[in-house]
Amino acid sequence: MNEVNEETVADTQTGLLVSDRCDLCGAQAFVEVVMNSGALLFCGHHARKFRDSYSKTAVKVNDYTHLLQA
């Protein structure tokens, strides 16, 4: 029998796993930045902070911060 836990469940709206974490601070990731060299994951805070930098070189940006609830 397969055990299901938070780390293996992908959010159906984002495709990100609950266990996907910001590469800078470890908070839950809501932004995936795909570069030629690989992907970076960011929380909402760090995605906003570095948007100008990564948007110049990113192949694709998957931003799901609109799903955050206040």
LUMBA-707145 format. One record per residue (C-alpha): residue in one letter; z, x, y. Coordinates in Angstrom, 2 decimals. Example, Ala and Ser with C-alpha at 12.3 -4.5 7.8 and 13.67 -1.06 7.14 Angstrom:
aa	z	x	y
A	7.80	12.30	-4.50
S	7.14	13.67	-1.06
end
This chain:
aa	z	x	y
M	0.00	0.00	0.00
N	-0.90	1.33	3.45
E	1.88	1.42	5.99
V	0.95	0.42	9.54
N	2.82	1.94	12.45
E	2.29	2.32	16.20
E	0.65	5.72	15.83
T	-2.18	4.36	13.69
V	-2.94	1.18	15.61
A	-5.73	1.38	18.15
D	-5.67	-0.91	21.15
T	-8.56	-3.30	20.54
Q	-9.44	-3.29	24.24
T	-9.49	0.50	24.69
G	-9.90	2.22	21.37
L	-7.05	4.53	22.35
L	-4.15	4.91	19.96
V	-0.64	4.02	21.05
S	0.23	7.62	20.24
D	-2.49	9.04	22.57
R	-0.65	10.88	25.34
C	-1.48	12.35	28.72
D	-2.42	16.01	28.33
L	-0.29	16.85	31.38
C	2.95	14.91	31.04
G	3.08	13.17	27.68
A	3.06	9.58	29.01
Q	0.83	7.04	27.27
A	-2.83	7.74	27.99
F	-4.95	5.08	29.67
V	-7.89	7.28	30.76
E	-10.17	9.30	28.50
V	-12.37	11.87	30.24
V	-15.19	13.14	28.04
M	-16.44	16.60	28.97
N	-19.10	18.76	27.31
S	-16.28	20.83	25.82
G	-14.20	17.89	24.55
A	-12.03	15.04	25.77
L	-9.04	14.97	28.09
L	-6.47	12.17	28.11
F	-4.55	11.15	31.22
C	-1.89	8.65	32.20
G	-2.71	6.47	35.19
H	-0.86	8.75	37.62
H	-2.65	11.95	36.62
A	-6.02	10.20	36.32
R	-5.76	9.13	39.96
K	-4.48	12.53	41.06
F	-7.37	14.48	39.49
R	-10.18	11.89	39.71
D	-12.16	13.88	42.31
S	-12.07	16.98	40.11
Y	-13.07	15.52	36.76
S	-15.59	13.00	38.08
K	-17.86	15.87	39.14
T	-18.20	17.30	35.63
A	-17.34	14.48	33.22
V	-19.96	13.19	30.82
K	-18.14	9.86	30.57
V	-14.88	8.37	31.85
N	-13.18	5.53	30.00
D	-10.64	4.15	32.46
Y	-8.32	1.45	31.16
T	-5.70	1.57	33.92
H	-6.55	-2.04	34.79
L	-4.65	-2.97	31.62
L	-1.39	-1.55	32.97
Q	1.12	-4.18	33.99
A	3.47	-3.73	36.93
end
